[in-house]
Amino acid sequence: MELQERYIAAGLKHIPPGEKTEVEKAMRRIIAERLEGRGDVSEETEREVLRGLGNPRLLAERQLKEAPHLIGPELYGTYFMIVKIVMTVAVIGTLIGNTVDFIVNGGGLLGYLAQSFATALSAAIGAFGWVTLVFAIMEKTAKQKILTEIQEDWSLADLPEKEVPQKPFSRVGVIIGIIFTMLFLVLVNQYSHLLGFYYTLDGSIQEMIPMLDQEVFRNYLPYINGMLVLQLLFSASKLVFRKWTYPVATANLILNVLSFLLLWFILQDDSILNPELVRKIAEATDGNRVLHTAFNSIKAVFLFIFLLDSFEGFHDAYNNSKKPA
């Protein structure tokens, strides 16, 4: 019965502590009834019964006493983790940006503290609202498809040898990706004017040349925000699916294609750079040639990264699809 214990342990992994006892009893009762109905308690029969019951996580979550909800128990664990990460990163990123802005541009300490509190609160509320909205949409429109995919892609080979499951997706890696995406989202929306070249003398900033033409950059900002939100949504789906599958790899490919197309169009527009910066580069070098070479190099690097990431997704999805039952 070791396989049964591993199955139950995997199912209880994400159940709230207060409900684990009742859910465990329900799972044991269901398994016992299925085994009794087969009239055989051999290891092969046990494997067939567990395979027929499907993903232990979904079986366990179906035993929960559900109240009316905006986000159901199947997605709530992932939602709660992501909302904490996104709110924390949004607040920290905002505070760091305000601090840098205060150091560079100066101002009163009281004003800095008041602005930091207001922007941090606004960032936290905004992060909570957007993450909740995304998961509420998933709950209402895509949850059943997600659960079907999770169920169909599961096999007994996915059961952990120990209670702690070995996930094909690195949870730490996904969380780090979410953190950097959120920091970049805060940067481009609130502190893009701080991106530039700083000249110092005796440890103090004497001059700063902004990198971007803010008016031109703001024209691209809605598209950049859209891509970053899609990236956050994709990261959330990785925590739900937990491993590469063909639908996940396809979504990753589409996201990479859209990201590269956006990057291409932005880098085709030389006017996105601050004219003063372009003038200084032209004075020191063959300006147009240097800029075009730099932009083309950036395109080539990101094209290689996107192709490699897309290939890796389909390669791992293929390997997972060949996993024995």
Secondary structure, 3 states (H helix, E strand, C coil): CHHHHHHHHHHHCCCCHHHHHHHHHHHHHHHHHHHHHHCCCCHHHHHHHHHHHCCHHHHHHCCCCCCCCCCCHHHHHHHHHHHHHHHHHHHHHHHHHHHHHHHHHCCCHHHHHHHHHHHHHHHHHHHHHHHHHHHHHHHHHHHHHHHHHHHHCCCHHHCCCCCCCCCCCCHHHHHHHHHHHHHHHHHHHHCHHHCEEEEEECCEEEEEEECECHHHHHHHHHHHHHHHHHHHHHHHHHHHHCCCCHHHHHHHHHHHHHHHHHHHHHHHCHHHECHHHHHHHHHHCCHHHHHHHHHHHHHHHHHHHHHHHHHHHHHHHHHHHCCCC
